[in-house]
């Protein structure tokens, strides 16, 4: 768990608590990563876990890890000192959440466990302390009844490894106030993260898309179209190569919406409704919105100057990515399973 206070302190436990003075975070790898992010942004963070001993052991790991990351050039100079200075442990969950402004629950993905921890947090936290859950798939509606004063409760979903992935999904419950969402967005901005608010639905956006890709990828392998290794090669060297810079709508705008619509005809003929042309795409093409090439896309309008700047950025981004991959070399590979 992690907690943050306005003075920049934090605490961590099987849940995470954060307050504008003092942030507390979960003591596992997920919560610990969030704690490091907030600590390096200058917040005071307290981590808590199922036991004080567990939290203290996690604190030692986080300090050691931060030093190693700084030595490897993954953290900016001085980051390890900030982690050592701003993250503390030595408290129970009840003590850690008692006087903070924001609390982040970061236990594993089981509704019963999360509800139990969230209930304990809200019982001992200040009534006005904002409480976030780091759930990756569970709707807020299935957790909010465990929290007293649910108007201060929302999903604040970091991705693993939290120190290196900037995006955070935010999901408000039916009672969550706009002020609570705005406060969390402010916290994320100060920590260098990018928050995106989405509707309360299973899997939200990140995992709905990620799991859809894996589902289709496994179908490709099961049908004998390609091996798992070749699928991975194609994904990371083609459209996956673009995803560090552009999302699917921006990529479609650049490629040409009319081209996408024509390609969907092939998919629909082969696979039926599962890959039928999306209505948004059909409507766009019918309205003569073809993307960057005619200045009218899914994301809006592009004037001549913006189009030229976008293409120049795209080319530079992909060239830089190629250079980075050449510098890093291939990723370590798993040993093939013996048959």
C-alpha positions, 0 to 999 in steps of 0.5 A: 500500500502507498500513501502520499501527503501534502508534505510529501511523505508515503507509506506502503502495504498490501495496499498503497496509500499516497497523500499530497503531504506523504505518499504510502505505497504497496510494498511489493514490486508494483507498489514499490515501483509506484513508491519510487516514482513518487519519491523521486518526484519529491513526495514523502512515501510510506510503504506498508505490507501484511507485516512491518517486517515485510515492509522493512524488507521491501524498503531495503530492496527499493533502496538497493534497486534505486542505487543499481538503476542509477548506476545503470543510467536508468535513473537520473543522478541523485534519484537513489538519494531521493528514494532513501530520503523520501520512502519510509516503512516501519508502520502497520497499514493502519498507522501508515494510512492514518494521516495522508491525503492519498492512498493507493492499494496495490494488492494482487488481483483478487476482489475479496482481497482488495475489498478487505484491504480497501475496507481496512484502509478507509476505516483508518484513513482520514475521511477526506483522504483520496483512495486509489486502487491499482486494479488492472481489470476489476471495475470500480463498481465491484470495489467501491462498496468496500470504501467509506465515503466512496466519493474519494475512491477511484482506480489509479492503474499504473503499469509494471514496471511503474518507474519506466512506463508513464501511462496511468489509467484512471476510472471514476466510480459512480460517486467519485467527485471531479475534485478527486480525479483532478487531484490525482491527475495533478499528483501524476503530472508532478510525478511525470506520469500521464493520466488518461480517464476511461469508463468503468468497464472490465479490463478498462482500455489497456488490458482490453486491447492488450488481451485482444491482441494476445487472443488474435495472436494465439489464434494465428498460431493455433491456425498454423499461420505463423509460429509464436516467434514469427508473430512476435517478430512481426508485431515488434518490427511493424505496427508495434514499432510505431506504438511508442509514438502513436496510438491506433487512431493516429496510425490509421490517420497517417495510413489512410482511412479509405485504405483501412476500410478497403482492407476490412472488406477482406477481413470481414469476408474471411472472418465474419463479424469478428473483424467487420469494418468498424462503424466509426471508420465507415462513417468517416470514409463516407464523410470524405475523411481519409486521414492526413492525406486529405486533412480530415482524420479520426482525431480531427483536422490536419492543415498542411503545416501540421501534416508536414510536421507530423510526417517529419516527427514520424520519420525522426521517431522511427529512425531513432527507434531503429538506432536504439534497437541497434544499440541495445541489440536483441532481447534475451530469448527463452529456451525452446520447450523440448517436445 
